[in-house]
Amino acid sequence: MTEPAFIPFAAESRLSWDGLCDAFEAGHRMPKAEIVDSFLYRGKDTLLNRAAWIDGLGLAVKSATVFPGNPAQGVGMVNGGLSLYDDSHGLLEAVVDFHLVTKWKTAGDSLFAARKLARQDSREILIVGAGHVGKSLFEAYSAGFPGARFKVWNRTLSKAEAMAEELGIDVAPDLAAAVPQADIITCATMSSDPVLNGDWLRPGQHLDLIGAYRPDMREADDTALQRSRVFVDSYDTTLEHIGELKIPLASGAITRDHVLADHYTPDAFRRGSDDEITLFKNGGGAHLDLMTSRYIHECWTA
């Protein structure tokens, strides 16, 4: 029996965003994943355990700790680990760097959706949130929409300015003014209250929502959802679990049939016309962690 591999963050030099999107496409053609998510809370701190099994692809168990107070102590907010298991015998194949899997899964999921939902002539991209995920989104969208121009907005302007200087992009000082100018708005904040107002949207845009992961969190208001054709990566991991949809569904602001498709319904997962607004909720389920870690493993061992 071979020893399990440890795959470090340095493995990303062997990865490509196109390759990951191809892996997502192939993974969703396989039998539907069995997924179990569990959450433990201590105030604002969260332990999230995600497990997935796809027949023919294997098993993955990912544990993530989210401690919002960590940055004030000089420690990263999100940490954890991922174990990848062989499908045939259940043997541990690899322990994959948590941050490597999370970075590529999260940004890759958004790019995978945007390639189907955003207008292909999109050239103005607004990143809302200047954290690590925002930088990953810049990498992914730069690969998927070459030649696009980027702006970044952050509630703390100095953080937006630092990210803009690092990446060579522009700062959007006023979110309400920046949203109508963008073709794609990709939002990765830790906000519990909506930061995006649906009245700011215009026809033809694509809205990509990433940050909300708890039942009490959301980044867009009811109007944004009501004006949009809404899509998710997985019905199973978003509708009853994440406030972005759970809250407006419970209030009656939208109904279940307003959420049109997920990645497992590819024929319906597409833009219908150039002038509609599309909205994607990136829930980042464990099946995507499995597909991503399997792709990383194959690239590492090739």
Buried (B, 14 or more C-beta within 10 A) or exposed (E): EEEBBEBEEEBBEBBEBEBBBEBBBEBBEEEEBBBEBEBEEEEEEBBBBBBBBBEEBBBBBBBBBBBEEBEEEEEEBBBBBBBBBEBEEEEBBBBBBBBBBBBBBBBBBBBBBBBBBBBEEBEBBBBBBBBBBBBBBBBBBBBBBEEBEBBBBBBEEEBBBBBBEEBEBBBBEEBEEBBEEBBBBBBBBBBBEBBBBBEBBEEBBBBBBBBBBBBEBBBBBBBBBBBBBBBBBBBBBBBEBBBBBBBBBEEEBBEEEBBBBBBBEEEEBEBEEEEBBBBBBBBBBBBBBBBBBBBBBEBBEE
